[in-house]
Amino acid sequence: MTMVLSLATLALVAIDHVVRRRMRMVAVPGPTGPMSLAIIVVTSVAMIGAFALAVVFEVNEQRLWLIVTTAAGLVVALICSALYDLANARELLRVR
């Protein structure tokens, strides 16, 4: 499980690096406003909750629910990532 998590994390970092390089994006060190900060907090809480559920399902040997939790966590992460990018871009335009 740790190996899969490590590989998935490395893959996401690599994908982010490639996308940022291709789009010539400027790295913004953090959220620029309250909406993007709220989205980061919601994403973090959802990921921590999904990890806790995954541990519980692993201990109870309920593999099907482990897969469902992982898939739901991925969908939430993708949606929140897109929402964060939109909110952050909107807040950056408002700051200018």
C-alpha positions as CSV (number, residue, x, y, z in Angstrom):
1,M,0.0,0.0,0.0
2,T,2.9,2.4,0.8
3,M,4.5,1.5,-2.5
4,V,1.4,2.3,-4.5
5,L,0.9,5.6,-2.6
6,S,4.5,6.6,-3.2
7,L,4.3,5.8,-6.9
8,A,1.0,7.6,-7.3
9,T,2.4,10.7,-5.6
10,L,5.5,10.6,-7.8
11,A,3.2,10.3,-10.9
12,L,1.1,13.2,-9.8
13,V,4.1,15.4,-9.2
14,A,5.6,14.4,-12.6
15,I,2.3,15.2,-14.4
16,D,2.1,18.6,-12.6
17,H,5.6,19.4,-13.6
18,V,5.1,18.4,-17.3
19,V,1.8,20.4,-17.5
20,R,3.3,23.5,-15.9
21,R,6.4,23.4,-18.2
22,R,4.2,22.9,-21.3
23,M,1.8,25.7,-20.4
24,R,4.7,27.9,-19.2
25,M,2.8,28.5,-15.9
26,V,4.3,30.7,-13.2
27,A,4.4,28.9,-9.8
28,V,2.2,30.7,-7.3
29,P,3.4,29.8,-3.8
30,G,0.0,29.3,-2.3
31,P,-3.7,30.3,-2.4
32,T,-4.3,33.9,-3.3
33,G,-7.7,34.4,-1.7
34,P,-10.3,32.9,0.6
35,M,-12.0,30.7,-2.0
36,S,-8.8,28.9,-3.1
37,L,-7.9,28.5,0.5
38,A,-11.3,27.0,1.3
39,I,-10.9,24.5,-1.6
40,I,-7.5,23.5,-0.3
41,V,-8.9,22.9,3.2
42,V,-11.8,20.8,1.8
43,T,-9.5,18.8,-0.4
44,S,-7.1,18.1,2.5
45,V,-9.9,17.0,4.9
46,A,-11.4,14.8,2.2
47,M,-8.0,13.2,1.5
48,I,-7.3,12.6,5.2
49,G,-10.8,11.1,5.6
50,A,-10.3,8.9,2.6
51,F,-7.0,7.7,4.0
52,A,-8.5,6.9,7.4
53,L,-11.3,5.0,5.7
54,A,-8.8,3.1,3.6
55,V,-6.9,2.1,6.7
56,V,-10.1,0.9,8.4
57,F,-11.1,-1.1,5.3
58,E,-7.7,-2.6,5.1
59,V,-7.7,-3.7,8.7
60,N,-11.2,-5.2,8.3
61,E,-10.1,-6.8,5.0
62,Q,-12.8,-5.2,2.9
63,R,-11.0,-4.9,-0.4
64,L,-14.0,-3.8,-2.5
65,W,-14.7,-0.8,-0.2
66,L,-11.0,0.0,-0.3
67,I,-11.1,0.2,-4.1
68,V,-14.3,2.3,-4.0
69,T,-12.7,4.7,-1.4
70,T,-9.6,5.1,-3.6
71,A,-11.7,5.8,-6.7
72,A,-13.8,8.3,-4.9
73,G,-10.7,10.0,-3.4
74,L,-9.2,10.3,-6.9
75,V,-12.4,11.8,-8.3
76,V,-12.7,14.3,-5.4
77,A,-9.0,15.2,-5.9
78,L,-9.4,15.8,-9.6
79,I,-12.5,17.9,-9.2
80,C,-11.1,20.0,-6.4
81,S,-7.9,20.5,-8.3
82,A,-9.8,21.9,-11.3
83,L,-11.9,24.1,-9.0
84,Y,-8.8,25.3,-7.2
85,D,-7.2,26.3,-10.5
86,L,-10.3,28.2,-11.5
87,A,-10.7,30.0,-8.2
88,N,-7.0,30.8,-8.0
89,A,-7.0,32.2,-11.5
90,R,-10.1,34.3,-10.7
91,E,-8.5,35.6,-7.5
92,L,-5.2,36.4,-9.3
93,L,-7.1,38.4,-12.0
94,R,-9.0,40.3,-9.3
95,V,-5.7,41.2,-7.5
96,R,-4.2,42.8,-10.6
